[in-house]
């Protein structure tokens, strides 16, 4: 059994969050599967909690505070989308998380080089 590094765990969280957002948006587009929307958005909220808890505010300073604010925005938008069963805002959340994930991957690659 192998263990993932903390950096790899963060990338896995971002990847799973993006997958859930894609599934939620697809289910909202068809309008046929509200249970998938609910399950994926709740899972995404739990992932955002983990990402928020992983922040090191002492070492990260302003960057950690900015990430916390982004995570909070995404979380609140996902809650609203789940309650209203509306994709309004989820595309923006997906874009934010995608950009964060890409930046994280780039940072991990540079650290390993």
N, C-alpha and C positions, 0 to 999 in steps of 0.2 A: 504494500500500500504506500502510495506517495502522498505527500502533503503539498498543498499549494502555498506559495509564498504570499505574504500579505499583499504585495503588488498584484499578483495573479488573482487573488480573491477579489480585489476591487474590479479588475477587468471582467471577471466572471459576473459580478453583480451588475455592472453596466450592460453587459451583453444580454443578461436575462431580463433586465428592465426594458431594454429596447425590444426584445422579442415580445414581451407582454404588451407593450404599447402598440406594436404592429398588430397583434392579435385583437386587441381591443378596438382599434380603428377599423379593422376588417369586419369585425362583428357588428360594430355600429353602422357601417356602411350598408350591410345587408338588412339590419334591423330584425334579424331572426333569432339572435342568440344573446339575450340580455344576461344570462348566467355566465357566459364566457367573459363578457365585458366586466361584470362584477368581480369574478374570480381573478382576472388578470390585473385589474386596477387595484384590488386589495393587496395582491402579491407585490405589485409595484410600490405600493405605499410602505409595505414592510421592508422592501429593498432600500427605499429612500431612508427609512429609519436607520438601517444598518450603515448606509453611507454617511449619514449625519453623525452617528455614534463613532465612526472611524476617524472623524476629523480630530486633529491635534491642534487645538487652538493656541497653545503656547508656542509650538514650533511654527505653525502655519500663519499665525497672526491675521493680517487683513485678508489673505487668500482664503484661509479657513472660514473666516466670517462671511466672505462673499459666497463661497460654496454653500455654507449653511443657508444663506438667504435664497440662493437658487434652488436648493433642495426643498426648502419650505414653500416656495412658489409652486414648484412642480407638484408637491404633495397636495397643496390646497386646490390646485387646478384639477388634479386627478380625483379628489373627493367630489368636487362639483360636477365633473363629467360623469362620475358614477351615479350620483343622486339624480341628475337630470337626464342620464342616458344620452348624452350629447358629446360629439367629438370636438366641440368648440374648445379651443385651447390645447387639446392633446397633440395637435400637429406641432405647435410651438414647444410643448414639453419634449416631444420626440426630438426636435431639432436641438434643443438645449442639451439633452442627455447625449445625443449623438456627438455633438461637439466636445463635450466633456470626456466622453469615452475616447474619441480620437486623440485628444490632447494627452490623456492618461497613457494610452498605448504608445504614443510617441515618446513620452517621458520615460516609460519603462524600457523601451528599446534603446534610448540614449544612455540610460544608466547601465545597461548590460553591455554596451559597446566598449 
